[in-house]
Amino acid sequence: MFIHEVQAGESLFRISSRYGTSVDQLRMVNGLSETNVVPGQALLVPLYTYIIVQPGDTFDTIAKKSYVTVQQLRTANPSVNPASLQAGTRIQIPNTSNYLASTLSFYVVRSPALDRTLITDFAPYASIISLFEYHIAANGDIANDLNDITAIQTTWQNRVIPIVTITNLTAQGFSPDLTHQVLNNPTARTNLVNNIFTLISQKGYGGVNIDFEQMPAADRDLFTGFLRQLSERLKPAGFVVTVAVPAKTSEGIPWLRGYDYGGIGAVVDYMFIMAYDWHHAGSEPGPSAPITEVRRTVEFAASRLPRSKIILGMPLYGYDWVVPYTPGTAARAISNQDAITTAMRYQSPIQYSRENESPFFRYRDEQGADHEVWFEDTRSISAKMISVRQSGLLGLGAWQLTLGFPQGPWLLRKFFRVRKR
């Protein structure tokens, strides 16, 4: 498997012919409804054993597009002299899926039929799926119900652990006031722990993910204490306790002091780091998950808890801003696949920031407004997967599966062996 960056003047037919594959296969793997690819677009080419050398190819360029090292390529092709590479030579692409990783991704429950289909399709590439989501009340009650039985059963049937997502979401968004009320009331806190245990037991979940966002600094120790109390209640019964936390690169970020990586890591089984939204709907345009910040976050986290507990979260979405940017305006969230479709629709060349390992493009809509879109593609996701391997993390995950990312399973198979229960 390797990635081809579309050049000016190339067509999908020409690209498929170059690599000895079909247009239909390229469209299927990359989730394309149309064939009018644009310059700079990254296409995943699903050839695992070899490519045929083209004029101008070198071991260095082949290694880069295959996401292997030059030495790995040399080792896999001992009879090929890199200094005299001939067009038409067949080059073996080495297998790099030797890293055993756990995956934890979120899935928004929809309907039994849709749940069954998507979970079944993605299950071969999943260790844990966190079903989204249950709300809490100020007294520690669970405030809603989900039609999630089919999703739970389908997950188990496919050798994947279903866990329940508990959030502090309200009609107004994530509520730090709500979690403050619960955490500061011992009765409500204990009631919530017991209600989570009951919910998991009665519904048939394998554990829980706590997704309390915008945690105030004043509640930092109380939040860790709550997770400890929850773990002491759930773990003896064999349930998995996980938590989703925002990305932080130091303790010096005031709005993130509510999350004590070290304390949290000491009491939960796994910590899912939401390594995205450095740029977001309310910010100026830019990459949501720049690789430089992702790596800094990983190293900071690894200084606070074991790498064997860290799951790196990746976004299956980006943002579409109207530009020039006006403070106070909000960008539109857009799935990675919809971003590519938009670039193709407007025939807008896709650029790629090597510094951030992130793609972006601009287009003008039918009303004459200019837009700037930053998103994730096979290149940027590959860079993050390599970071997981290089950093020795437990694994990776995504927000969230219903957004879709057709290339995702292919990339997982390239870089990892997925741990199954």
Sine and cosine of phi, psi and omega as CSV:
sin_phi,cos_phi,sin_psi,cos_psi,sin_omega,cos_omega
0.00,0.00,0.69,-0.72,0.06,-1.00
-0.48,-0.88,0.11,-0.99,-0.11,-0.99
-0.88,-0.48,0.77,-0.64,0.03,-1.00
-0.95,-0.31,0.79,-0.62,0.09,-1.00
-1.00,-0.07,0.87,-0.49,-0.06,-1.00
-0.88,0.48,0.74,-0.67,0.05,-1.00
-0.98,-0.19,0.37,-0.93,0.02,-1.00
-0.83,0.55,0.73,-0.68,0.03,-1.00
1.00,0.00,-0.16,0.99,-0.01,-1.00
-0.99,0.14,0.57,-0.82,0.11,-0.99
-0.92,-0.40,0.27,-0.96,0.04,-1.00
-0.89,0.45,-0.58,0.81,0.03,-1.00
-0.90,0.43,-0.70,0.71,-0.01,-1.00
-0.90,0.44,-0.64,0.77,-0.01,-1.00
-0.92,0.40,-0.69,0.73,-0.01,-1.00
-0.90,0.43,-0.62,0.79,0.02,-1.00
-0.92,0.40,-0.63,0.78,-0.02,-1.00
-0.86,0.51,-0.62,0.78,-0.09,-1.00
-0.98,-0.21,0.05,1.00,0.05,-1.00
0.94,0.33,0.55,0.84,0.09,-1.00
-0.85,-0.53,-0.12,-0.99,-0.04,-1.00
-0.93,-0.37,0.40,-0.92,0.08,-1.00
-0.86,0.50,-0.68,0.73,-0.02,-1.00
-0.88,0.48,-0.63,0.78,0.01,-1.00
-0.93,0.37,-0.67,0.74,0.04,-1.00
-0.88,0.47,-0.66,0.76,0.02,-1.00
-0.91,0.42,-0.67,0.75,-0.02,-1.00
-0.90,0.43,-0.76,0.65,-0.05,-1.00
-0.89,0.45,-0.59,0.81,-0.07,-1.00
-0.99,-0.15,0.09,1.00,0.08,-1.00
0.90,0.43,0.60,0.80,-0.09,-1.00
-0.99,-0.11,0.80,-0.61,0.09,-1.00
-1.00,0.02,-0.33,0.95,0.02,-1.00
-0.83,-0.56,0.12,-0.99,-0.03,-1.00
-0.92,-0.40,-0.01,1.00,-0.10,-1.00
-0.99,0.13,0.94,0.35,-0.03,-1.00
-0.90,0.44,0.35,-0.94,-0.05,-1.00
-0.86,-0.51,0.43,-0.90,0.05,-1.00
-0.83,0.56,0.65,-0.76,0.00,-1.00
1.00,0.03,-0.16,0.99,0.01,-1.00
-0.95,0.33,0.68,-0.73,0.00,-1.00
-1.00,-0.09,0.86,-0.52,0.03,-1.00
-0.93,-0.36,0.78,-0.63,0.08,-1.00
-0.99,0.13,0.82,-0.57,0.01,-1.00
-0.97,-0.25,0.90,-0.43,-0.18,-0.98
-1.00,0.09,0.82,0.58,0.09,-1.00
-0.95,-0.32,0.85,-0.53,-0.12,-0.99
-0.99,-0.17,-0.37,0.93,-0.15,-0.99
-0.98,-0.19,-0.59,0.81,-0.03,-1.00
-0.30,-0.95,0.28,-0.96,0.25,-0.97
-0.81,-0.59,0.35,-0.94,0.05,-1.00
-0.99,-0.13,0.84,-0.54,-0.09,-1.00
-0.86,0.50,0.73,-0.69,0.03,-1.00
-0.97,-0.25,0.38,-0.92,0.07,-1.00
-0.81,0.58,0.74,-0.67,0.00,-1.00
1.00,-0.06,-0.21,0.98,0.03,-1.00
-0.94,0.35,0.56,-0.83,0.15,-0.99
-0.74,-0.68,0.22,-0.98,0.07,-1.00
-0.85,0.53,-0.58,0.81,-0.02,-1.00
-0.91,0.42,-0.74,0.68,-0.02,-1.00
-0.93,0.37,-0.60,0.80,0.02,-1.00
-0.92,0.39,-0.67,0.75,0.01,-1.00
-0.88,0.47,-0.67,0.74,-0.03,-1.00
-0.91,0.42,-0.70,0.71,-0.04,-1.00
-0.96,0.26,-0.30,0.95,0.03,-1.00
-0.99,-0.10,-0.13,0.99,-0.03,-1.00
0.84,0.55,0.74,0.67,0.17,-0.99
-0.76,-0.65,0.17,-0.99,0.05,-1.00
-1.00,0.05,0.34,-0.94,0.06,-1.00
-0.87,0.49,-0.61,0.79,0.01,-1.00
-0.91,0.42,-0.65,0.76,0.06,-1.00
-0.88,0.48,-0.62,0.78,0.01,-1.00
-0.92,0.38,-0.65,0.76,0.05,-1.00
-0.88,0.48,-0.71,0.70,-0.04,-1.00
-0.89,0.46,-0.60,0.80,-0.01,-1.00
-0.97,0.22,-0.24,0.97,-0.05,-1.00
-0.73,-0.68,0.89,0.45,-0.11,-0.99
-0.90,0.44,-0.38,0.92,-0.04,-1.00
-1.00,0.00,-0.05,1.00,-0.04,-1.00
-0.98,-0.17,0.77,-0.64,0.04,-1.00
-1.00,-0.02,0.93,-0.37,-0.03,-1.00
-0.87,0.50,-0.44,0.90,-0.05,-1.00
-0.97,0.26,-0.31,0.95,-0.01,-1.00
-0.73,-0.68,0.81,0.58,-0.04,-1.00
-0.95,0.31,0.82,-0.57,-0.07,-1.00
-0.97,-0.24,0.65,-0.76,0.08,-1.00
-0.86,0.52,0.68,-0.73,-0.02,-1.00
0.99,-0.11,-0.20,0.98,0.03,-1.00
-0.92,0.39,0.65,-0.76,0.04,-1.00
-1.00,-0.05,0.80,-0.60,-0.05,-1.00
-0.92,-0.40,0.80,-0.60,0.07,-1.00
-0.96,0.28,0.75,-0.66,0.11,-0.99
-1.00,-0.08,0.89,-0.45,-0.10,-1.00
-0.91,0.41,0.51,-0.86,0.06,-1.00
-0.98,0.20,0.84,-0.54,0.00,-1.00
-0.90,-0.43,0.28,0.96,-0.05,-1.00
-1.00,0.02,0.73,0.69,-0.07,-1.00
-0.98,-0.20,0.16,0.99,-0.03,-1.00
-0.98,-0.20,0.90,-0.44,0.01,-1.00
-0.98,0.17,0.89,-0.46,-0.08,-1.00
-0.76,-0.65,0.52,-0.86,0.17,-0.99
-1.00,-0.08,0.59,-0.81,0.09,-1.00
-0.88,-0.48,0.64,-0.77,0.09,-1.00
-0.72,-0.70,0.93,-0.36,0.01,-1.00
-0.82,-0.57,0.41,-0.91,-0.03,-1.00
-1.00,-0.09,0.54,-0.84,0.03,-1.00
-0.66,-0.75,0.80,-0.60,0.02,-1.00
-1.00,0.06,0.89,-0.45,-0.03,-1.00
-0.88,0.47,0.72,-0.70,-0.04,-1.00
-0.84,-0.54,-0.97,0.22,0.04,-1.00
-0.60,-0.80,0.39,-0.92,-0.03,-1.00
-0.80,0.60,-0.69,0.73,-0.04,-1.00
-0.92,0.40,-0.72,0.69,0.01,-1.00
-0.92,0.40,-0.65,0.76,0.01,-1.00
-0.87,0.49,-0.72,0.69,-0.04,-1.00
-0.88,0.47,-0.68,0.74,-0.06,-1.00
-0.92,0.39,-0.78,0.62,-0.08,-1.00
-0.93,0.38,-0.70,0.71,-0.02,-1.00
-0.89,0.46,-0.66,0.75,0.03,-1.00
-0.88,0.47,-0.66,0.75,-0.01,-1.00
-0.92,0.40,-0.63,0.78,-0.10,-1.00
-1.00,-0.01,-0.27,0.96,-0.11,-0.99
-0.79,0.61,-0.61,0.79,0.00,-1.00
-0.87,0.49,-0.29,0.96,-0.07,-1.00
-0.93,-0.37,0.29,0.96,-0.10,-0.99
-0.81,-0.59,0.61,-0.79,0.17,-0.98
-0.98,-0.19,-0.71,0.71,-0.02,-1.00
-0.69,-0.72,0.66,-0.75,0.16,-0.99
-0.84,-0.54,0.81,-0.59,-0.01,-1.00
-0.99,-0.14,0.92,-0.40,-0.07,-1.00
-0.99,0.13,0.75,-0.67,-0.17,-0.98
-0.94,-0.35,0.76,-0.65,-0.11,0.99
-0.36,-0.93,0.39,-0.92,0.09,-1.00
-0.96,-0.27,0.61,-0.79,0.02,-1.00
-0.99,-0.13,0.28,-0.96,0.06,-1.00
-0.87,-0.49,0.37,-0.93,0.10,-0.99
-0.95,-0.33,0.26,-0.97,-0.08,-1.00
-0.89,0.46,-0.40,0.92,0.01,-1.00
-1.00,-0.01,0.07,1.00,0.01,-1.00
1.00,-0.03,0.10,1.00,0.07,-1.00
-0.97,0.23,0.38,-0.93,0.21,-0.98
-0.99,0.10,0.82,-0.58,-0.24,-0.97
-1.00,-0.09,0.00,1.00,-0.03,-1.00
-0.47,-0.89,0.10,-1.00,0.08,-1.00
-0.76,-0.65,0.38,-0.92,0.04,-1.00
-0.81,-0.58,0.52,-0.86,0.14,-0.99
-1.00,0.05,0.96,0.30,-0.21,-0.98
-0.92,-0.40,0.09,1.00,-0.08,-1.00
-0.88,0.47,-0.68,0.73,0.01,-1.00
-0.89,0.45,-0.67,0.74,0.02,-1.00
-0.88,0.47,-0.68,0.73,0.00,-1.00
-0.89,0.45,-0.76,0.65,-0.05,-1.00
-0.91,0.42,-0.65,0.76,0.01,-1.00
-0.90,0.44,-0.61,0.79,0.01,-1.00
-0.90,0.44,-0.76,0.65,0.04,-1.00
-0.86,0.51,-0.69,0.73,-0.06,-1.00
-0.88,0.48,-0.39,0.92,-0.02,-1.00
-0.97,-0.23,0.42,0.91,0.08,-1.00
0.87,0.50,0.61,0.79,0.06,-1.00
-0.81,-0.58,0.60,-0.80,-0.01,-1.00
-1.00,0.04,0.87,-0.50,0.10,-0.99
-1.00,0.06,0.77,-0.64,0.10,-0.99
-0.83,-0.55,0.40,-0.92,-0.06,-1.00
-0.99,-0.13,0.66,-0.75,0.06,-1.00
-1.00,-0.08,0.83,-0.56,0.06,-1.00
-0.94,-0.35,0.83,-0.56,-0.09,-1.00
-0.83,-0.56,0.19,-0.98,0.16,-0.99
-0.97,-0.25,0.51,0.86,0.06,-1.00
-0.95,0.31,0.63,-0.78,0.15,-0.99
-0.77,-0.64,-0.05,-1.00,0.04,-1.00
-0.88,0.47,-0.39,0.92,0.00,-1.00
-1.00,-0.09,0.02,1.00,-0.03,-1.00
0.92,-0.39,-0.18,-0.98,0.03,-1.00
-0.89,0.45,0.73,-0.68,-0.14,-0.99
-0.89,-0.46,0.97,-0.24,0.10,-1.00
-0.91,0.41,-0.45,0.89,0.04,-1.00
-0.91,0.42,-0.63,0.78,0.01,-1.00
-0.90,0.44,-0.75,0.66,0.01,-1.00
-0.92,0.40,-0.54,0.84,0.04,-1.00
-0.88,0.48,-0.68,0.73,0.01,-1.00
-0.89,0.46,-0.69,0.72,-0.04,-1.00
-0.93,0.37,-0.74,0.67,-0.10,-1.00
-0.92,0.39,-0.49,0.87,-0.04,-1.00
-1.00,0.00,0.05,1.00,0.03,-1.00
-0.88,-0.47,0.97,-0.23,-0.07,-1.00
-0.82,0.58,-0.59,0.81,0.00,-1.00
-0.92,0.39,-0.71,0.70,0.01,-1.00
-0.91,0.42,-0.63,0.78,-0.01,-1.00
-0.89,0.45,-0.73,0.69,0.02,-1.00
-0.92,0.40,-0.62,0.79,0.04,-1.00
-0.87,0.48,-0.66,0.75,0.02,-1.00
-0.90,0.43,-0.69,0.73,0.03,-1.00
-0.85,0.53,-0.74,0.68,-0.02,-1.00
-0.91,0.41,-0.62,0.79,0.00,-1.00
-0.93,0.37,-0.58,0.81,0.08,-1.00
-0.91,0.41,-0.68,0.73,0.04,-1.00
-0.86,0.51,-0.71,0.71,-0.01,-1.00
-0.90,0.43,-0.69,0.72,0.01,-1.00
-0.86,0.51,-0.75,0.67,-0.01,-1.00
-0.88,0.48,-0.71,0.71,-0.05,-1.00
-0.91,0.42,-0.71,0.71,-0.08,-1.00
-0.96,0.27,-0.60,0.80,-0.05,-1.00
-0.99,0.12,-0.38,0.92,-0.01,-1.00
1.00,-0.05,0.44,0.90,0.07,-1.00
-0.97,0.25,0.29,-0.96,0.04,-1.00
-0.98,-0.19,-0.01,1.00,-0.01,-1.00
0.26,-0.97,-0.32,-0.95,-0.14,-0.99
-0.61,-0.79,0.50,-0.87,0.23,-0.97
-0.85,-0.52,0.83,-0.55,0.05,-1.00
-1.00,-0.07,0.88,-0.48,-0.02,-1.00
-0.86,-0.51,0.96,0.29,0.06,-1.00
-0.99,-0.11,0.93,-0.37,-0.10,-0.99
-0.97,-0.26,0.36,-0.93,-0.03,-1.00
0.88,0.47,0.65,0.76,-0.02,-1.00
-0.92,0.40,0.82,-0.57,0.02,-1.00
-0.93,0.36,0.50,-0.87,0.03,-1.00
-0.85,0.52,-0.55,0.83,-0.04,-1.00
-0.91,0.42,-0.38,0.93,-0.04,-1.00
-0.98,-0.22,0.22,0.98,-0.07,-1.00
-0.81,0.58,-0.82,0.57,-0.06,-1.00
-0.94,0.33,-0.56,0.83,0.03,-1.00
-0.91,0.41,-0.61,0.79,0.02,-1.00
-0.91,0.42,-0.71,0.71,0.05,-1.00
-0.88,0.47,-0.65,0.76,0.03,-1.00
-0.89,0.45,-0.62,0.78,0.06,-1.00
-0.89,0.47,-0.70,0.72,0.01,-1.00
-0.90,0.43,-0.58,0.82,0.06,-1.00
-0.91,0.42,-0.72,0.69,0.01,-1.00
-0.88,0.47,-0.66,0.75,0.02,-1.00
-0.90,0.43,-0.68,0.73,0.00,-1.00
-0.90,0.44,-0.65,0.76,0.01,-1.00
-0.91,0.42,-0.45,0.89,0.03,-1.00
-0.99,0.11,-0.61,0.79,-0.16,-0.99
-1.00,-0.04,-0.65,0.76,-0.14,-0.99
-0.88,0.47,-0.65,0.76,0.02,-1.00
-0.87,0.49,-0.38,0.93,0.03,-1.00
-1.00,0.00,0.05,1.00,0.06,-1.00
1.00,0.02,0.20,0.98,0.00,-1.00
-1.00,0.04,0.52,-0.85,0.02,-1.00
-1.00,0.03,0.71,-0.71,0.03,-1.00
-0.90,-0.44,0.88,-0.47,0.01,-1.00
-0.78,-0.62,0.27,-0.96,-0.01,-1.00
-0.60,-0.80,0.58,-0.82,0.12,-0.99
-0.97,-0.23,0.79,-0.62,-0.03,-1.00
-0.78,-0.63,0.48,-0.88,0.08,-1.00
-0.94,0.33,0.39,-0.92,0.01,-1.00
-0.97,0.26,0.72,-0.70,0.10,-1.00
-0.64,-0.77,0.57,-0.82,-0.05,-1.00
-0.95,-0.30,-0.07,1.00,0.03,-1.00
-0.22,-0.98,0.12,-0.99,0.09,-1.00
-1.00,0.07,0.00,1.00,-0.08,-1.00
-1.00,-0.01,0.21,0.98,0.00,-1.00
-0.99,-0.15,0.96,-0.28,-0.18,-0.98
-0.82,0.58,-0.68,0.73,-0.10,-1.00
-0.98,0.21,-0.01,1.00,0.03,-1.00
-0.89,-0.45,0.16,0.99,-0.04,-1.00
-0.94,0.34,-0.22,0.97,0.03,-1.00
-0.94,0.34,-0.14,0.99,-0.05,-1.00
-0.91,-0.42,0.95,-0.32,0.02,-1.00
-1.00,-0.05,1.00,-0.06,-0.06,-1.00
-0.78,0.62,-0.71,0.71,-0.05,-1.00
-0.91,0.41,-0.73,0.68,0.01,-1.00
-0.90,0.43,-0.68,0.73,0.02,-1.00
-0.90,0.44,-0.72,0.70,-0.02,-1.00
-0.88,0.48,-0.44,0.90,-0.02,-1.00
-0.97,0.26,-0.34,0.94,-0.13,-0.99
-0.90,-0.44,-0.29,0.96,-0.01,-1.00
-0.98,-0.20,0.23,-0.97,0.06,-1.00
-0.98,0.21,-0.73,0.68,-0.04,-1.00
-0.65,-0.76,0.52,-0.86,0.05,-1.00
-0.86,-0.51,0.90,-0.44,0.04,-1.00
-1.00,0.02,0.92,-0.40,0.00,-1.00
-1.00,-0.02,0.87,-0.50,0.03,-1.00
-0.98,0.21,0.99,0.16,-0.12,-0.99
-1.00,0.10,0.90,0.44,0.00,-1.00
-0.35,-0.94,0.06,-1.00,-0.02,-1.00
0.94,0.35,0.53,0.85,0.25,-0.97
-0.90,0.44,-0.62,0.79,0.29,-0.96
-0.93,-0.38,0.64,-0.77,-0.14,-0.99
-0.57,-0.82,-0.11,-0.99,-0.11,-0.99
-0.85,0.52,-0.52,0.86,-0.05,-1.00
-0.99,-0.12,0.11,0.99,-0.05,-1.00
-0.96,-0.30,0.04,-1.00,0.15,-0.99
-0.94,0.33,0.28,-0.96,-0.02,-1.00
-0.88,0.47,0.54,-0.84,0.05,-1.00
0.25,-0.97,0.07,-1.00,-0.05,-1.00
-0.94,0.35,0.68,-0.73,0.04,-1.00
-0.95,0.30,-0.60,0.80,-0.08,-1.00
-0.72,-0.70,0.92,0.38,0.01,-1.00
-0.90,0.44,0.70,-0.71,-0.13,-0.99
-0.88,0.47,-0.52,0.85,0.01,-1.00
-0.89,0.46,-0.69,0.73,0.00,-1.00
-0.96,0.28,-0.58,0.82,0.06,-1.00
-0.87,0.50,-0.72,0.70,-0.01,-1.00
-0.91,0.41,-0.64,0.77,0.03,-1.00
-0.89,0.45,-0.63,0.78,0.03,-1.00
-0.90,0.44,-0.70,0.72,-0.01,-1.00
-0.87,0.49,-0.71,0.71,-0.03,-1.00
-0.93,0.37,-0.60,0.80,0.06,-1.00
-0.91,0.43,-0.71,0.70,0.01,-1.00
-0.87,0.49,-0.67,0.74,-0.03,-1.00
-0.92,0.40,-0.32,0.95,0.07,-1.00
-0.99,0.14,-0.16,0.99,-0.07,-1.00
-0.92,-0.40,-0.40,0.92,-0.01,-1.00
-0.48,-0.87,0.29,-0.96,-0.03,-1.00
-0.88,0.47,0.63,-0.78,0.05,-1.00
-0.88,0.47,-0.42,0.91,-0.01,-1.00
-0.95,0.32,-0.03,1.00,0.07,-1.00
-0.93,-0.37,-0.04,1.00,-0.14,-0.99
-0.99,-0.12,0.81,-0.59,0.12,-0.99
-0.91,-0.42,0.85,-0.52,-0.04,-1.00
-1.00,0.08,0.89,-0.46,0.02,-1.00
-1.00,0.06,0.67,-0.74,-0.03,-1.00
-0.83,-0.56,0.51,-0.86,-0.02,-1.00
-1.00,-0.04,0.70,-0.71,0.13,-0.99
-0.99,-0.11,0.52,0.86,-0.05,-1.00
-0.49,-0.87,0.19,-0.98,0.12,-0.99
-0.60,-0.80,-0.38,-0.93,-0.02,-1.00
-0.68,-0.73,0.53,-0.85,0.01,-1.00
-0.89,-0.46,0.94,-0.33,-0.01,-1.00
-0.99,-0.17,0.59,-0.81,0.26,-0.97
-0.99,0.13,0.76,-0.65,-0.03,-1.00
-0.84,-0.55,0.48,-0.88,0.05,1.00
-0.92,0.40,0.55,-0.83,-0.09,-1.00
-0.92,0.39,0.70,-0.71,0.08,-1.00
-0.91,-0.42,0.88,-0.48,0.02,-1.00
-0.80,0.60,0.67,-0.74,-0.01,-1.00
0.99,-0.12,-0.20,0.98,0.07,-1.00
-1.00,-0.03,0.38,-0.92,-0.06,-1.00
-0.91,-0.41,0.70,-0.72,0.10,-0.99
-0.97,0.23,0.32,-0.95,0.06,-1.00
-0.99,-0.10,0.79,-0.61,0.10,-1.00
-0.93,0.36,0.61,-0.79,-0.05,-1.00
-0.58,-0.82,0.70,-0.71,0.03,-1.00
-0.92,0.39,0.39,-0.92,0.02,-1.00
-0.85,0.53,-0.64,0.76,-0.03,-1.00
-0.94,0.35,-0.62,0.78,0.05,-1.00
-0.92,0.39,-0.52,0.85,0.06,-1.00
-0.89,0.47,-0.71,0.70,0.02,-1.00
-0.89,0.45,-0.68,0.74,0.03,-1.00
-0.87,0.49,-0.62,0.78,0.02,-1.00
-0.91,0.42,-0.69,0.72,0.03,-1.00
-0.87,0.50,-0.66,0.76,0.01,-1.00
-0.93,0.36,-0.63,0.77,-0.01,-1.00
-0.87,0.49,-0.69,0.72,-0.03,-1.00
-1.00,-0.08,0.06,1.00,-0.01,-1.00
0.78,0.63,0.76,0.65,-0.02,-1.00
-0.98,-0.18,0.88,-0.48,0.03,-1.00
-0.85,0.53,0.64,-0.77,0.02,-1.00
-1.00,-0.09,0.78,-0.62,0.09,-1.00
-0.99,-0.16,0.28,-0.96,-0.02,-1.00
-0.68,-0.73,0.85,-0.52,0.04,-1.00
-0.99,0.12,0.94,-0.34,0.03,-1.00
-0.93,0.36,-0.53,0.85,0.03,-1.00
-0.89,0.45,-0.70,0.71,-0.04,-1.00
-1.00,-0.07,-0.18,0.98,-0.14,-0.99
0.78,0.63,0.86,0.52,-0.07,-1.00
-0.48,-0.88,0.71,-0.71,0.01,-1.00
-1.00,0.03,0.42,-0.91,0.05,-1.00
-0.36,-0.93,0.31,-0.95,0.07,-1.00
-0.36,-0.93,0.23,-0.97,0.07,-1.00
-0.84,-0.54,0.51,-0.86,0.09,-1.00
-0.48,-0.88,0.30,-0.95,0.07,-1.00
-0.91,-0.41,0.81,-0.59,-0.06,-1.00
-0.99,0.12,-0.03,-1.00,-0.08,-1.00
-0.92,0.40,-0.36,0.93,0.04,-1.00
-1.00,0.00,0.03,1.00,0.03,-1.00
1.00,0.03,0.11,0.99,0.02,-1.00
-0.99,0.11,0.66,-0.75,0.05,-1.00
-1.00,0.03,0.60,-0.80,-0.03,-1.00
-0.77,-0.64,0.48,-0.88,0.16,-0.99
-0.79,-0.61,0.79,-0.62,-0.08,-1.00
-0.87,-0.50,0.79,-0.61,0.16,-0.99
-0.89,-0.45,0.68,-0.74,-0.08,-1.00
-0.44,-0.90,-0.19,-0.98,0.05,-1.00
-0.88,-0.47,0.58,-0.81,0.08,-1.00
-0.69,-0.72,-0.18,-0.98,-0.07,-1.00
-0.87,0.49,-0.53,0.85,0.01,-1.00
-0.94,0.34,-0.74,0.67,-0.07,-1.00
-0.94,0.34,-0.62,0.78,0.05,-1.00
-0.92,0.39,-0.62,0.78,0.05,-1.00
-0.87,0.49,-0.67,0.75,0.01,-1.00
-0.87,0.49,-0.63,0.78,0.00,-1.00
-0.95,0.31,-0.61,0.80,0.05,-1.00
-0.90,0.43,-0.63,0.78,0.06,-1.00
-0.89,0.45,-0.62,0.79,0.04,-1.00
-0.89,0.45,-0.61,0.79,0.07,-1.00
-0.86,0.51,-0.71,0.70,0.02,-1.00
-0.90,0.43,-0.77,0.64,-0.06,-1.00
-0.90,0.43,-0.52,0.86,-0.04,-1.00
-1.00,0.03,-0.13,0.99,0.04,-1.00
0.94,0.35,0.58,0.81,-0.03,-1.00
-0.99,0.17,0.29,-0.96,0.06,-1.00
-0.88,0.48,-0.66,0.75,-0.03,-1.00
0.11,-0.99,-0.49,-0.87,-0.15,-0.99
-0.50,-0.87,0.20,-0.98,0.02,-1.00
-0.29,-0.96,-0.05,-1.00,-0.09,-1.00
-0.56,-0.83,0.52,-0.86,0.28,-0.96
-0.94,-0.34,0.86,-0.51,-0.36,0.93
-0.71,-0.71,0.33,-0.94,-0.30,-0.95
-0.92,0.39,-0.47,0.88,-0.03,-1.00
-0.94,0.35,-0.27,0.96,0.06,-1.00
-0.94,0.34,-0.44,0.90,0.05,-1.00
0.98,0.19,0.59,-0.80,0.11,-0.99
-0.28,-0.96,1.00,0.07,-0.15,-0.99
-0.81,0.58,-0.53,0.85,-0.05,-1.00
-0.97,0.22,-0.24,0.97,-0.10,-1.00
-0.82,0.57,-0.79,0.61,0.01,-1.00
-0.86,0.51,-0.59,0.81,0.03,-1.00
-0.91,0.42,-0.65,0.76,0.02,-1.00
-0.93,0.37,-0.65,0.76,0.03,-1.00
-0.87,0.50,-0.66,0.75,0.01,-1.00
-0.93,0.37,-0.48,0.88,0.01,-1.00
-0.96,0.30,-0.69,0.72,-0.17,-0.99
-0.99,-0.14,-0.30,0.95,-0.17,-0.99
-0.62,-0.79,0.35,-0.94,0.37,-0.93
-0.96,-0.28,0.84,-0.55,-0.10,-0.99
-0.99,0.11,0.77,-0.63,-0.01,-1.00
-0.95,0.32,0.74,-0.67,0.02,-1.00
-0.88,-0.47,0.41,-0.91,-0.02,-1.00
-0.96,0.26,0.00,0.00,0.00,0.00
